[in-house]
Amino acid sequence: MNMLRELYGQIIMDHYHRPRNRGEIPDADLEEHLLNPLCGDEVTVYANFDGDTVSEVKFSGRGCSISQASASMMTERLMGKSREEAEAEIQHFKNMMVGEEDFPEHDDLAALKGVIQYPSRIKCATLSWTAFQQGLED
Amino acid sequence: MYEAAKIRRDFPILSREVNGGKLVYLDNAATSQKPRQVIEALTDYYERHNANIHRGVHRLAEEATAAYEGAREKVAAFLGAPETTGLVFTRGTTEAINLVAHAWGRKELREGDEIVLTEAEHHSNLVPWQLAAQATGAKLRFIPIREDGTLDMEEAERLVGPKIKLVGCIHASNVLATVNPVEKLAELAHANGARMLVDGAQSAPHLPVNVEELGCDFFACSGHKMLGPTGVGVLWSKPELLEEMDPFLGGGEMIREVHLDHSTWNDLPYKFEAGTMNIAQAVGLGAAVDYLDALGMDNVREHERKLGEYAYRRLSELGDITIYGPAEDRTGIVSFSLPDVHPHDLSQLLDEEGIAIRSGHHCTQPLMRRLGTVATARASFYLYNTEEEVDTLVEALVKAREFFGAFAK
């Protein structure tokens, strides 16, 4: 299970078992639900804005360790960002997940790098990010 | 004497390795592996007989036609169909049911009519009827399942009334390991003047099937789940019913006479086989049916029943596990969940050991909701699987639980 130790590194499992910002925000400025039709996993992302800035962000739903850990990391990443910055972060992340951009070295997100080797799991990692992206577009 | 170890030698893929381990293929409800006999039938067809069928006046066309029609005869006999005119080749179960939903449904259904299905349908026997209902104004009704996954037949009797035009049901569940009493449903349907459709995708590969004894009007199944190639499946129906139905797809072969403004239809079953069919695949399915016949479907069913029961018992011994479906009378499918290990993570871990299982909603999202989950893990066995493979699965599940448990602490 060596490959898996790499894939399911401590950081991913930490975010999975101790997710940051898990929960719901009633009447949030942004609320977007997204289903992964391949597996039935679902996520809802919520955010409030202070002016143009993300002041509060949460996620809820059910999914595998990759999707839950990635959602948890996303909330940390997008907190305090402007709408434009958040959009750029999401695009950057999605590019990384298809190998078009490099992963940052000293960042929790780097833990998701191993997922690229498993094409069927990339959608798990991008689910919450895509939900937030769609929420921003609405 | 049924010997899985000997049968396995006919399946070249079963001797390959995955991630350094021996392949343990437990995703047979998704698709089965193919024996050498089927692979050779495809090769032989392409190397020696390939031509387009039915209209060519040359040797190869005659040989190809004979091979294709020979396959039809084999499959008809395999399903207990009294004649070949009611046996239509399709792309698979999904296309067969869509054919019925269009060619029969659009013609026969009216506003206020009712279609009765079950809560446990595969999307392939649900979505085509949703579309037919939208197009015609018919309504969908659903027979619920009981807590153990079996159909609530009392509720079925209440639901099936004079407004019903069609009852549709999966013969064997791809999740719950149940075999549904479709004969009884057919009686109920017919007593109310309705038609009975049986989705046999998970039964034809695993149980002896006789469409006449089932008493159904439509029976659909897929070749690739029963040792055959992808791209070929079957719709069986009564010729008099097929005769009344409109065509599904228009084009070559399905016509008798074509004018610029109208056409007349070919004889059965060709009326429903528009365009060039998957000829080699049909021939391959014929070889698959030969293989199954030689083993005997009673023997296949017995082998899988034992294997399914063994797997149910071994998995139950793990303690903290949910296994879906009834405790007895199971097919060779075991759907389950381990607490704290998502099915996707689980199948990834098992893949590292060379074990192929499926995780997800298994194309039964309404059933998943009924079971209170979004996804399960599923191990599905076939005629070549062994108890040793069940043991390998159980050992890997124990490891997976330890692996995830270690992080949770």
Interface residues (C-beta under 8 A of the other chain):
Chain A: M1 M3 L4 L7 Y8 Q10 M13 D14 Y16 H17 L38 C39 G40 D41 E42 R62 G63 C64 S65 I66 Y118 R121 C124
Chain B: N19 H342 P343 H344 D345 Q348 L349 E352 S359 G360 H361 Q365 M368 V374 A375 K399 F403 F404 F407 A408
